[in-house]
Amino acid sequence: MLALLLTAMPTAAQDVQPQDFKAQNLKAPDFAVPQLNPGEPPTAVTAPPPTDHDVIQVPSGGRPFVVTQVDRIPRQLKSAIDRAACGPTDALVAKYPVLIFRPADGRRLMATVPCFGITPDSRAFLFDRSVEMEPSLMTFPVVAPTGGFSASSQPGLMIWEAQTRTLTAWRGSDVCPAREFRHTYRQGSGELNGFALSKVEHRRLRCTTPEADWQTLWQSPAWNLTP
């Protein structure tokens, strides 16, 4: 286990009042949180709670350091979260914890943070300079509505699977019928801290259960770039 002791420095945290995720004045039922299989659920990967808010103890093997309270988020990460106008609440972080992890040996430390919104969302941050400094907001490739690909710092609600070394982003909707998207990023040789987009799936969000099955919209072929 790698223990990183960071210099403590107070910062002003903006209070965001918890709100109900139910769509207001809509006849449609509450939006459906995706039943993703995280492989190793974040809440099951427990690290000792820090005695100092700026102590990060990162388990080995890609397992995350888990933060389930807003006031326990390390100050340099909290500064980046505030700058990104993410606004996590205690209720949200308790359900979708902040995860700080190293996706593979030799890769930089990064974090995924749930953000308050009509539907749950996430931001990812990369400690690209130093773990003692504010991390940078990460941008991910996403499918564009009119065709092709674009890039976004809001790919959806992100789930890190340490066992399979994949990062999954679910982008849902608070109304129905609608269409949901799921992007899967595989850890390997990509330049995005080792990640590369490997699959895009979609399904129609129904107003009743069961939900439609996920269908593959795009999947990365095996490149042959040998000179």
Secondary structure, DSSP 8 states (H G I E B T S, - for coil): -EEEE----------------S-TT-SS----------SS-GGGS-----SSTTEEEE-STT--EEE-SGGGS-HHHHHHHHHTT----HHHHHHS-EEEE-SSTTS--EEEEEE-SSS-EEEEEE--S-TTS--EE--EEEE-TTSSEEEES--SEEEEETTTTEEEEEE--SSSSEEEEEEEEEEEEETBTEEEEEEEEEEEE-SSSS----EEEEE--------
